[in-house]
Amino acid sequence: MKNTIAENVSAKISFLKNVPLLKSLDDENLDYLAANIQELKLSKYSFLYKMNEVADQLFILKEGIVKISSFTNDSREVIKAVIHSTMTFNGHAITSQNNVLREDAQSMDRACIIYAIDSTVVRELLRRNFQFAMDVMTMMSHKIKKTEARLESLILEDARTRVINFLKENANKFGKRVGIDEMLIRHSFTQQDIANFTGTSRQTVTTILNDLKKNNQIILSRKRILIRDTGIFTS
């Protein structure tokens, strides 16, 4: 039994070392963090949390894909972020108590494993480690800049550019290079999901993807997109 517990802690630490936000933590702090992590498992399309709930936890995605979304007054979904392995989310819990959520977090994969860390644990790490505190500030600043960039994209870029940028971002995050110039994306996105992320309609997304397919720039299947021409990233 002791060996099993030790192996579980060791596996957690091994994973945590690959989380960008935690790169400045030494072994002692990683041990402390691993001992205070709650592991959560979600089935496909289930919710980790919903808007207006309270969650004073920082989350790290271990396995799967999670989408962060909110809804407009006319009930249209707006996907704010797509979370992949080693990414953190709900950072507001670090800086505020009784954190009222402004978004939903929903699993997009058959099996999602999420590490939940109580905000008090994160604050203790902030107290112990100045560089970690700086990394958290950088993360929050990056999130703000990314939100601003998405707003500019919605205003200044056409729908085709936004869809291509969506493919580019997800290829860079979890795509697999195939051959010299091809990139394979395994995904759980519907065309409506892509539309909700890029601020356009499902019909427009379908037209753009079919056009890219017709020009032999991508190959589409239900769970895969093969980008045959990585030059679309700069077109």
VMD Tcl script that draws the C-alpha trace (Angstrom):
set ca {
  {0.00 0.00 0.00}
  {2.81 2.41 0.90}
  {4.56 1.62 -2.38}
  {1.37 2.42 -4.31}
  {0.99 5.78 -2.56}
  {4.65 6.62 -3.15}
  {4.35 5.70 -6.84}
  {1.24 7.87 -7.16}
  {3.01 10.87 -5.62}
  {6.05 10.26 -7.80}
  {3.86 10.18 -10.93}
  {2.21 13.46 -9.91}
  {5.58 15.14 -9.37}
  {6.84 13.87 -12.72}
  {3.83 15.43 -14.44}
  {4.01 18.69 -12.47}
  {7.60 19.22 -13.60}
  {6.26 19.55 -17.16}
  {3.66 22.21 -16.29}
  {5.02 25.55 -17.57}
  {3.59 27.58 -14.68}
  {5.40 25.40 -12.13}
  {8.85 25.41 -13.70}
  {10.39 27.50 -10.90}
  {9.31 25.17 -8.07}
  {12.02 23.06 -6.45}
  {11.60 19.45 -5.30}
  {10.45 20.43 -1.81}
  {7.68 22.65 -3.14}
  {6.68 20.08 -5.74}
  {6.39 17.50 -2.96}
  {4.18 19.90 -1.03}
  {2.04 20.56 -4.09}
  {1.68 16.87 -5.01}
  {0.54 16.07 -1.47}
  {-2.22 18.70 -1.73}
  {-3.65 17.90 -5.16}
  {-7.12 16.52 -5.68}
  {-7.48 14.39 -8.80}
  {-10.79 14.74 -10.67}
  {-12.05 12.62 -13.57}
  {-14.66 13.80 -16.04}
  {-16.59 11.85 -18.64}
  {-17.11 13.34 -22.08}
  {-19.26 16.50 -22.18}
  {-19.53 16.67 -18.38}
  {-18.90 19.94 -16.55}
  {-16.10 20.67 -14.13}
  {-17.92 23.84 -13.12}
  {-20.59 26.22 -14.39}
  {-21.04 29.96 -14.47}
  {-21.99 31.63 -11.17}
  {-20.68 28.74 -9.09}
  {-17.90 29.37 -6.58}
  {-14.55 27.60 -7.01}
  {-11.47 28.64 -5.04}
  {-9.21 26.23 -6.88}
  {-6.57 26.43 -9.55}
  {-6.94 23.66 -12.11}
  {-4.31 21.87 -14.18}
  {-5.39 19.63 -17.03}
  {-3.51 16.34 -16.95}
  {-5.27 14.47 -19.76}
  {-7.93 15.33 -22.33}
  {-9.33 18.60 -23.66}
  {-11.52 21.11 -21.80}
  {-13.34 24.06 -23.31}
  {-13.95 27.28 -21.39}
  {-17.07 29.09 -22.54}
  {-19.73 31.63 -21.65}
  {-23.08 32.57 -23.16}
  {-24.47 35.75 -24.66}
  {-27.83 37.23 -23.68}
  {-29.43 35.42 -26.61}
  {-27.97 32.06 -25.42}
  {-25.20 31.81 -28.01}
  {-22.11 30.02 -26.77}
  {-18.77 31.83 -26.95}
  {-15.75 29.58 -26.49}
  {-13.12 31.62 -24.67}
  {-10.32 29.05 -24.51}
  {-9.45 25.45 -25.32}
  {-7.36 23.83 -22.59}
  {-4.84 21.06 -23.29}
  {-2.58 18.94 -21.12}
  {-0.26 20.85 -18.69}
  {-2.29 24.05 -19.09}
  {-3.72 25.83 -16.03}
  {-7.08 27.58 -15.74}
  {-9.32 29.42 -13.26}
  {-6.37 31.60 -12.28}
  {-8.75 34.14 -10.72}
  {-9.01 31.82 -7.71}
  {-5.43 32.73 -6.79}
  {-6.16 36.40 -6.29}
  {-9.74 36.38 -4.97}
  {-11.64 34.55 -2.27}
  {-15.13 33.15 -2.90}
  {-14.31 33.25 -6.59}
  {-17.60 33.49 -8.52}
  {-17.05 31.87 -11.89}
  {-17.79 33.79 -15.07}
  {-17.62 30.80 -17.38}
  {-18.28 27.08 -17.85}
  {-15.60 24.40 -18.06}
  {-16.65 21.30 -19.98}
  {-14.82 18.13 -20.98}
  {-14.49 17.51 -24.72}
  {-12.80 14.11 -24.50}
  {-13.97 10.69 -23.40}
  {-11.75 10.89 -20.34}
  {-10.38 14.03 -18.74}
  {-8.15 14.01 -15.68}
  {-7.79 17.31 -13.84}
  {-5.68 18.29 -10.87}
  {-7.45 20.70 -8.49}
  {-5.32 22.79 -6.13}
  {-6.92 24.79 -3.34}
  {-6.16 28.51 -3.56}
  {-4.65 28.46 -0.05}
  {-2.03 25.97 -1.25}
  {-1.18 28.18 -4.23}
  {-0.89 31.24 -1.99}
  {1.50 29.36 0.28}
  {3.68 28.60 -2.75}
  {3.52 32.27 -3.72}
  {4.76 33.18 -0.25}
  {7.62 30.69 -0.46}
  {8.83 31.39 -3.97}
  {9.26 34.86 -5.48}
  {9.90 33.53 -8.99}
  {6.70 31.49 -8.86}
  {4.82 34.67 -7.90}
  {6.35 36.40 -10.93}
  {5.38 33.47 -13.16}
  {1.77 33.70 -11.94}
  {1.71 37.43 -12.70}
  {3.11 36.70 -16.15}
  {0.42 34.06 -16.72}
  {-2.36 36.49 -15.76}
  {-0.84 39.21 -17.96}
  {-0.56 36.78 -20.88}
  {-4.22 35.84 -20.48}
  {-5.25 39.51 -20.65}
  {-3.11 40.08 -23.75}
  {-4.54 36.99 -25.40}
  {-8.07 38.20 -24.72}
  {-7.21 41.57 -26.26}
  {-5.69 39.84 -29.29}
  {-8.84 37.78 -29.81}
  {-10.97 40.91 -29.60}
  {-8.78 42.61 -32.22}
  {-9.04 39.49 -34.38}
  {-12.84 39.59 -34.26}
  {-12.82 43.25 -35.27}
  {-10.01 43.36 -37.83}
  {-9.72 39.91 -39.40}
  {-12.08 38.14 -41.76}
  {-13.68 34.79 -40.94}
  {-11.26 32.77 -43.08}
  {-8.25 34.19 -41.26}
  {-9.82 33.49 -37.88}
  {-10.56 29.85 -38.76}
  {-7.03 29.35 -40.11}
  {-5.60 30.91 -36.95}
  {-7.70 28.49 -34.91}
  {-6.14 25.58 -36.82}
  {-2.69 27.08 -36.37}
  {-3.06 27.59 -32.62}
  {-4.29 24.06 -31.99}
  {-1.69 22.53 -34.31}
  {1.02 24.32 -32.35}
  {-0.42 23.18 -29.02}
  {-1.14 19.52 -29.65}
  {-0.59 18.75 -33.32}
  {1.79 16.06 -34.51}
  {4.14 16.67 -37.40}
  {3.77 14.12 -40.19}
  {6.51 14.10 -42.78}
  {8.13 17.43 -43.65}
  {5.27 19.86 -44.24}
  {2.17 18.18 -42.80}
  {0.59 18.52 -39.35}
  {-2.01 16.15 -37.87}
  {-4.55 17.42 -35.34}
  {-6.57 14.85 -33.39}
  {-9.51 16.69 -31.91}
  {-13.02 16.61 -30.47}
  {-14.26 19.86 -32.04}
  {-17.50 20.08 -33.94}
  {-17.77 22.70 -36.66}
  {-20.12 24.54 -34.31}
  {-17.35 24.58 -31.67}
  {-14.98 26.16 -34.20}
  {-17.66 28.71 -35.08}
  {-18.22 29.52 -31.40}
  {-14.49 30.07 -30.90}
  {-13.91 32.16 -34.01}
  {-17.04 34.30 -33.74}
  {-18.64 33.13 -36.97}
  {-21.39 30.75 -38.10}
  {-21.24 26.99 -38.56}
  {-22.14 27.43 -42.24}
  {-19.20 29.80 -42.72}
  {-16.82 27.37 -41.01}
  {-18.08 24.56 -43.25}
  {-17.51 26.70 -46.36}
  {-13.97 27.65 -45.30}
  {-12.95 24.08 -44.38}
  {-14.42 22.73 -47.61}
  {-12.50 25.38 -49.56}
  {-9.24 24.41 -47.84}
  {-10.05 20.77 -48.56}
  {-10.85 21.50 -52.21}
  {-7.48 23.22 -52.57}
  {-5.78 20.16 -51.05}
  {-4.54 22.20 -48.07}
  {-6.26 20.02 -45.48}
  {-7.82 16.56 -45.23}
  {-10.86 16.29 -42.97}
  {-12.18 13.34 -41.03}
  {-14.48 13.14 -38.03}
  {-11.77 13.32 -35.39}
  {-8.76 14.45 -37.39}
  {-7.57 17.34 -39.48}
  {-4.45 16.81 -41.54}
  {-2.92 20.13 -42.55}
  {-1.19 19.29 -45.80}
  {0.01 22.80 -46.54}
  {1.46 24.56 -43.51}
  {1.79 27.60 -45.76}
  {-1.85 28.43 -44.93}
  {-0.46 29.62 -41.60}
  {1.04 32.61 -43.37}
  {-1.53 33.11 -46.10}
}
mol new
graphics top color blue
foreach p $ca { graphics top sphere $p radius 0.5 }
foreach p [lrange $ca 0 end-1] q [lrange $ca 1 end] { graphics top cylinder $p $q radius 0.2 }
display resetview
